[in-house]
Amino acid sequence: MEKSDLLKIIGKRVQENRIIKGLSQVDLVGKMEGNIDTTNISRIESGRTNPTIYTLYRISQALEVELTDLVKF
């Protein structure tokens, strides 16, 4: 699997879980611990950036899902 494909899959999972929870990107940023910009969430969801494992962990906590739900294949 190519890196770009992997990033798109993870981004799609973040976006799907965010939408299921009824959150906008701004809402998600507001629920996350630490500093992150809304544009970073947009880049993650579109697969244009490679988030750190810690960022994915913070996203999973804000979405109230397991980290593995975002990264399992």
Secondary structure by P-SEA (a helix, b strand, c coil): ccaaaaaaaaaaaaaaaaaaacccaaaaaaaccccccaaaaaaaaaccccccaaaaaaaaaaacccccccccc
